[in-house]
Amino acid sequence: MGTPLNISNDLALDLEQIIGQCIAILGIRGSGKSNTAGVIFEELLKHNYPLSIVDIDGEYFGLKERYEVLVVGQGKGVEIEVDVDCAEEIAQVSIEKSVPVVLDLSGFLSEERSEFLKAYLTALWNLAGKLRRPYIIGIEEAHEFIPQGVRTKLKELISRIALRGRKRGLGAIIISQRSAKVEKDVLSQAGMLFLHRVVHEADMRVYGELLPWRKSEVKEIITALETGDCVYINGETILPIYVRERETFHAGFTPSLEVVVTPELRQVNQSIIEAVERAKVGKGKKSRIEELRGRLEQLEAVLAEKDKTIAELEEAARTLGYIKVEIPSPSLPNMQDISKAIVHSAEGGKVASRAARSMSSVSDSVATREPVAPVIEAPFDEGNVIDIDELDSMNSLPQAVRRHIDRLVSRAAKKGILDRRILAFAVAHAPTSYSVRQIAAWTGCAQGVIEDDPPRDFLDVGLIVRERRSDGLHYRSNLKAFVTREFGIYKPDIGARELHLIAQCLRTRLAVLGSAVIR
């Protein structure tokens, strides 16, 4: 073993395992989550491992009790006050001179905090690509920066560091009390996890996806964890451990009646202070005129971005305006068309009588010489079959809508094969519902496995619905309602016809996921 880290008597952890690693520390307040993060930071500082800690509550300045840590930002324990304009320079000093930094952002407004982190982390990413040396970034309350289901530039940047920073020597420590609110792509790719106690059902479901145990076992083990206890995961290794208490002052301690005295803190080397002060020259506090000029530049940039968005929307509107709908004269379908309708009806789980009714109505219309009135903006039906001409018209949809469709299919394709098979079966046989026994026979999976491990992600987003009936659980597609809700943001650029096209496109693409091999 190389350099051992004193984290727990139950765990033999090597410093080499940390390099470029994405680590997740999860748990509710009072479970020992922050103590575990502090212990890991102490061990890294003990071995001169350079790092930055994003501290939004001003809790980590206590590390200075034993280690030389530069605390910058705007808060109680700050040594040097800095603003957004100094972010890049602070990052450069930290990574080039291997100076550990605590970014106390407790005094920043939300927008200022985001702007500071974007500039700071961008600088670290770029410098790490050139220097290629070990460096790690700790992020407290990570759900505020990488929230599930919300797309921001800061989230993309943090996710990139967590998922792709290894080649640059960059690692990340993600700390959060709300597991369900953290971007799942980051959690699923974390190579090392410390799972403390949670109580919320949504958080427990996340743990259920991370731990290879039955749902009942996960809940029993996790709820029984005491303060400081956690489940450690690293590849195939899964251990219940007790994390030692941190040795330095914890400014985020739970208040009590006992008097807590802040200990004497070590000061960082004066040369580092001077380097930061030099970096601040011309970057620090601005005059009122400079602030107004800077604000004007920001507003102009925002305005330019909005003008670009308006231009894109106008182009989409023009594109939609070019669509010409022609209603052909009614004619009797030939035998080939009837065969196609019957085949499509069988594949979609529909009764073939629809084709017969359609044929009858057309015949009546021809016999009476009365034109068939076109139905405009009729509600789309999940089970209707779209013909080749309608598939070709998918290109008429706005580009943003087509990208949205691609993203949804891509996410679905990354789920487990069992979940994909259930989804594929449900959408291909809509709108009929099927029992777990029937689905098990089709997927070739044991009925008990489906009952114990349902496709929660697809249920949560509303792609499929689970119903309890007298003969047990049933699943059915909910694609129509899902499309109406998911793509409603594009109205009025799209209407009922476009929603119909979207639903049919998704149905066609999702129905093949059950047999697709994900590489």
N, C-alpha and C positions, 0 to 999 in steps of 0.2 A: 504493500500500500504506500502511496505517496505521502502527501501532507494531510493528516487527519484533522477533521473539524469537530470540535466539542459541542455538538448540538444535543445529543441524547445518549444515555448509557446503553440504549437499546439499538442504536444505529451507528454503523461504522461508515461515515461519509468522507469521501476524498475531495480535496480542493479541486483536483483535475475534473471532477464530475460537474463542477459548477460552470466551467468555461463555456461560454456561448449557449448556456442552458436557458430555457424558459421555465420558470418555477411559479407555481400557483399556490398561494396560501389563503385558504378560505375558511370562513366560520363566523358565527354571530358575535356580537360584542360580549365580552366576558368569557369567551371560550379559550382564550390564550393565543388568538391569531396574531395580534400585534407583538406579543412577547416572542413568538416564533420568528417573526420578521426581524425583530431587534436582535435576537440571538444570532441569526444568520449574518446580519450586518456586522455584529461584533466580531464574529469569526473571520469574515472577509477583511475587516480593518486590521485585525491582529496579524494577518499575513500580507498586509500592504496591497490588498487587491483594490484597484481604483473603482470608484462607484459614484453614482448620483442617486439621491433619494428624493422623490417628489412627495413633499410633506404638506398637505393642505390644512392640517390642524395645528401645526407648530409643536409636534410631539417628539421630534428626533434630535433636538439640540443636546439632549442629555448624553449622547454618544461622546461628546467632548469631555466627559468626566475622565475618560481614559485615552481617547484617541484624538489626533490632530485632524479635525474635520472643519472644513470651511462652511459656515452657515450664512447663506445670502438670501435676499428677498425682502419681505416686509412682514415682520412679526416680532414676538417677544425675545427670542433667543438669537436674533440676527446680528452678525458682526458687521456686515457691509450691506447697506440698503441699495438695492438695484431696481431698475424698472425693465420694461420689455426691451428697450433699446440695447441693453447690456447682455442679453441672453447668449448671443453667439460668442461673445468674448469670454464669458464665464465658462462656457462649454469647452472652448479652446484651451483655456488655462487648466481646466480639470483633466482633460484627456491627454494633453501634451506633457504636462508636468506630473501626471498621476496623483492629482490632488482630489481626495474624496470630498464631495460637496453635498450638502443638504439644501434643497431648494424650498425654503419656507414661503409658501404661497398663501398663507392664512390671511395676509393683509391685502391680497389682490382681489379685484372684482372678477366675476366669472369670465367676462370677455378678455380681460387683461391676462388672466391665468392661462387661458387657451392660447392666446397669441404668444405669450412667453414660452410655453412648452413647445409650440410648433417651431419657433425659432431655435430653441435650445436643442431639441431632439433632432431637428434637421441638421444642425451643425455637428452633433455627435455622430450621426449616421455618415455624413460625408467625410469627416476626419477619420472615423474608424476604417473606412474603405481604403484610406491611404496608409494609416499607421499599422493596422493589423495586429493590435495588441488586446489582451483581455480587458474587458470593461463591462460593468453590469449596471442596470438602471432599476431601482425599486420604485414602484408606483402604488401608493396608498389610495384606498377608495377607488380602485380601478374601474368600477362600474360607472363612475362619472365621466371617465375619459374614453372607455371602449364599451359603450352600452350596446346590448343586444338589439338588433333591428333598426338601429339609427346609423346613418352614414354621415361622417364628418371627416374633414381633412386630418384632424388630430387623431381620430380613431384609426384611419388608414395608416398613419405614420407609426403609431404604437404597435399596431398589428404587424406591420412590416418588420419592425425590430424584433418582436417576439417570435415571429415565424421564420424570418430569413436572416436574422442578425448573426447566426452562428458562424457563417463564413467570414465575417468581419471581426469576430471575437466578441461581438455584442451579445449580452444576455439580458434577461428581464425577469424581475420578480413581481408578479401580479398579486396584489393583496386586496381582498374584498370581503365584506360581510354579506353581500347578496349575490350568491353564485348565479342565480337565474338571470340576473341583469347584466352579467358580463358576456361579451361576445363569445359564442360557443366555439367558433373556429379557433380562437386563441386557447381556450381551456382544453379542447380536444387534442391540441398539438403540444400542450405542456408536457415536457419530459419528466418533470418531477413535481409531485403535488403533496401538500400537507393539508389534509382535510380535517378540520375541527368540527365541533358540534354545530348543527343547524336544526331549526325547528319548522321553518316554513316549508309547506308541501312542495312548492315550486323548486326551492333549493334542494330538497330531498330528491326530487326527480333528476336534477343535474348530477347529484352524487350517484344515483342509480345508473346513470350512463357511464360514469367514470370508473365505477367499481364492478368487477365481474361476479357479483352476487345477486341472489334473488332480491326482489324489492323488499320483502318482509325482513330479510337478513340485514340489508343496508339500514333500514329504519331502526331495527333493534340495536345494532352496534353503534350507529352514529348518535342516537339519542342517549345512550348510556355513557358517552364520553364525558369525563370530568374536565375542569379547567386545566389546560396544559396538555391534555391527551389529544392525540390526533392519529389519523391513519396516513401512513407514508406510502406513496406509490412512486416507483421508478422502474419503468419497463415491466418485467414480470415479477418484480419484488413488491410485495404488499405487507407492511408491518404496522401493528399498533405500537406507538411509541409515546413516551412522555418527554416533552421538550424542557430542558433545564430553564431556570429563571435567568433573565438577562442580568448582567453584572453592572451595567451602567444605569444612570438615572432615567426613569421612564416618565416623561412629562405628561403622558396620556393616562396615568394611573386613575383608578376609580376613586373619587373623593371619599374620605372617611373623617371621623372625629379626631384622628391622630394628626399631630402637626408634622408636615412633610417639609423638610428644608432642602432647597436646591443646593447641591454640592458645588464645590469650586470646579470650574470648567477650564480645560486646557485651551491655550490660545494657539492658533495656527501660526506657522513660521512667518515672521515679518516679511520675508521676501515674497511670499505668496500674496500677502495683503497688498504689498506694493505693486505686484504684477496685476492684480485685479483693479487697483486704483488707476494704474496706467491705462488699462483696457477701458476704463470708464470715461477717460478724457474724451470729450466731444460726444459721449454717448449718454451722459447722465441727465440730470434735471434740465429741462428746456425752458426757455422764456415763453411767455404767453403767446407771442407772435409765432415762435417755432412750433408750439403745440397746435395752434390754429392751422398753420400750414400743413403740419403732419396730418391733422384731422381732415383737412380739405383733400389731401392726396388719398386718404383712405376712402372718403366718400366718393371721390371721382372713380376710384377703382371699383367700388360697389356699383356705382351707376353704370360703368362700362360693362360689368358682368350682367346687370339687369337688362341693358340694351341688347346684349348678345342673346340672352334668354328670350326676350321679346321677338328678336329676329327669327330665332329657331321656331317659336310658336307660330309666328306669321307664316313661315315657310310650310309648317305642318298644316295650317289652316288652308293655305293655297292648294296644297297637295290633296287635301280632303275635298276641296271645291272642284277639283278636276275629275272626281269620280262620277261617272255617268251610269245611271241605273236604267237599263232597258228591260221592259216587260214583254217577252215574246208572246206571239199569238198562241192561244191554246191549241194543242195538237195531241192526238192520241199517242201514248208512248208505245214504242215497239217492244217486242218480246225481250230484247236484250236489256232495255231499261228496267222492265219489270223484274228480271232476274237480279239485276244489281240491287234494286230496292229491297227485294226479299233477303238477299245475302246480307246487306248492310243492317237490316232490321234484326236479323238473327244475331249478328255480331254485337249489336248494341243492346241486346236484351229487350228489344221492343217487339210488340206483337205485329205480325206481318199485315194485319188488317189495315194499318195506316196506309200502306201502298194501295190497297184495294179501295179504301175510301177516297183517296186522292184520285185514282183512276175513274171512279164512279162520278165524282163531281165534275171532272173534265169532260166526261162523256155527256152528262146532262147539259153542260154548258154548250157543247157543240151542237147537240140536238135541238136546243131552243134558240140557237144563234145569238145568245146573250154573252157578252164578254165577261170574263171573271174579274171581279174588282180586286186590284192589288192591295195587299195588306202592308202598310208602311209602319216601320218601327214596331213590329210585333215583338213581344217578349221572346227572347231566345230560349230554346229548350235544350237541356244538356244532352238528351238522347237523340236529337235530330242528327241526320247524317248530312254532311256537307259534300257537295260534289266537286269535281275537278276544277270547274270555273271558280268556285268559291275559294278553293285552296290557292289558286293563282292570285286571287285578290288579296291574299295576306300581305303582299308587297305594298298594298295601298295603305296599310296601317302606319301610323306615325312611327318613326324610328325608335323613339323612346319606349313605345309600347312593345315593339319587337324585342328590344334589349331586355325589357322587363320579363317577357316570356322566357327568353334564353336563361336569365338568372334563376328563375323559378325552377326550370327543368334541371339546370346544373346543380342546384342545391338538393333537389330530390334525388338526383343520380348519385349523390355522395352518401346517402343513407344506406343502412344495412340491407342485404339482399332480401331478408324476410319482409321488412317494412316496404321495400319496393314492390315485392310480389303482391302484397295485400292491396297497395295503392293501385297497381296496374290492373288487378282483377276487378276492383271496385269501379274504376272509371270506365273500363272496357265493357262492363255489364250494367251500367247505369240505366234506369234509376232503381232497378231491383236491389233489395237488400239480401244479404246472404249470411247464414249462421257461421259461427267459428268452425263448426264441424265441416261445413261445405268448403270453406276457404282452406282449411287444413288439407282436405283431400286434393284441392287444386294445386296448392303450393308444395305439397309433399312434405309438410312439416307437422310435427306432433301437435295435436290440439292444445295440450297443456302449455306448450311453449308460447303459442299465440295468446293464450289467456293470461299468462304470467308476464309476458313482454310485449304488450301491444305497441303499435306504431304511434308513439306519443307525439312525435314532432308533427306528423300529418294530422293527428287529431287536434293538436293545439292550434295549428294555423287554420283549421276548418276545411281541409281538402277532403277528408272523409269524416263520417259521423258514425259513432257507435251507439247502438240502441239496445236496451234490455227488454226482451220479450219473454213470453211464457216458456218458450223452449230454449232460452239462453240468450247470449249476446249475438247481435247482428251488426254487420258493417254495410254501409252504402256510400256511394259517391256523393259529395256535396259540392261538386265542381261549379255548378251554376251559381250558387250563393257566394262561393269563394271568388269567382271571377267578377261578379257584380260589386263585391266589396273591395277587392284588391285593385281593380282597374277603374273604380269609380272616380279616382283622382284625375283621370284624363278627360272627364266630361267637361264641356260639351263637345270637345274635339272628336269624340267617338260616341256612337249611339248604340241602339239595341242590335243592329246588324253587325257592328264591329265586335260587340261583346260576344255575339254568337260565333263569329270567326275565331276570336281568342279562345273561347271555350272548346271549340272543335280542334283547334291546333294543339292546345294543352292535352286534350283527351288523346289525340293521336300519338303525341310524343311520350306522355306518361304511361300509356298502355303497353309500351314496349320495354319499359324499365325492368319489368319482372324477369326478363330473360337476358338483359344486357350485362356484359362483364365489364366492371369498372377497373381500369388499369391505373 
